[in-house]
Amino acid sequence: MSQDDDRRSTFTEFLDRHPSGGLHHVAYFSNDFEATVGDAAARGLHLKPHMEYVDEAGNAFESYYEPKENPDAVLLQLALPSPLDPVYRAIVDIADHWDGSDPRRDFWALVNEPAA
């Protein structure tokens, strides 16, 4: 994903710290954010929320966390089953059939694509 404007976001903050770019986050699917963050803490990785997306009812379905001990580290993205599931399935399908050409995709085009 790339950002094409200069609005403040987790991506612009990352680029302020890493002007040359780099790995922004690693994603995991989770059925329970609290349990996943608790499990990480039990293993010695203490996370603090950095950014989250919420649905129309106010429920978080995707959250980014950063290690408390190293806020400059790669972020951890956790995602619950959500309205973005069709988008994630499309991303997997694109990756499965990618021939090395056309490396960029418009995330919002995938979001707005009619369901197959």
N, C-alpha and C positions, 0 to 999 in steps of 0.2 A: 504494500500500500504506500502511496506517496501523496503528500499534501501539495496542492497546487495554488494555495494562497498563503497569506502571512498571518492568519488568525492564530492566536495562542493555543497551543494544544500539546499533548504529550509528545508529539512528533517534533514540533518546533523547539520544545525544551531539550529534547534529545540532541537535535542538531546544534543548539547553542553550546552544548557540552562536547559534541563530537562533530565538528564542522565537515569532516571528511565522510561522515556517514558511518554505517556499520550495522550490526545486528541490534535491532530495537527490542524485540521480545520473543519469547518462546511460549507457545500456546498449549494448553491442556484442557481437555473437557473434564468437567467436575459435576457431580450431582448435588454437592453441598459445599459451598464456598467455606463456611465456618469450619467444617470438618477437614477440608483440604488444607486450609491455613493452619489449623491446629496440628495436623499431622506433620506439616513442614516444621513448625515450631518444636515439636517433640524430637525431630531429627536435627535440631540446631539451626534451622533457617527461619529467622523471625522476619515476617513480612508486614509492610504497612500499605494500606490502599493508596493508589496513585490516581486512578481514574476509573469511573464505572459508567456503564450504560444501563438505563432502566427502561422497563416497558411502560405502557400507558397506565398501568395500575401502580407504578412506583416500585416494582420489584427489580432488583439488579439481576441481569442475565449475563453480563459480561463485565469482568473487572480486571484491572491491571494492578499489580502489586510490585513494590520494590523492596529489596532487602533492607532492613533497618540499619544494618551495620555498613552497608555500602550502597548509598542511593545512586551511585553512578553505574551500577551494574545493569545487566540486561534485565528487562522487566519480565515478569511472569504474568501471562494472560490466562485467566480461568473463564471458561464459558459453560453455562448451563444450557440444557435444551431451550431453544428460543426461536423467535421469529426469524433469526438469521440462519437457521439450519439449512434451508434450501440454498442459500448463498454458499455455505461451507461445502455442501454436497457438490455444487457447481465447481467450486475451486478444486476439489479432489478430482472431479471428472476432467477438468482442464489439465491438471498435473498428470493424470494417468495417460492422457493422449497427447501430451506436448511433444512436439518434434524439435524443439530448440529455437524455433522462430517466434516472433511476436511475444517478447518476454513480459510486456506490461499489459495489464487489464484494468479497466475502469471498475472499481469496487461498486460504485453507486449504480452503474449499469447492471451489474449482477443483482443488486438489491431490487432494482425496479423491473427486472426481467420477469415476464409472466411465467407462472409455474407450468412445467411441462406435463 
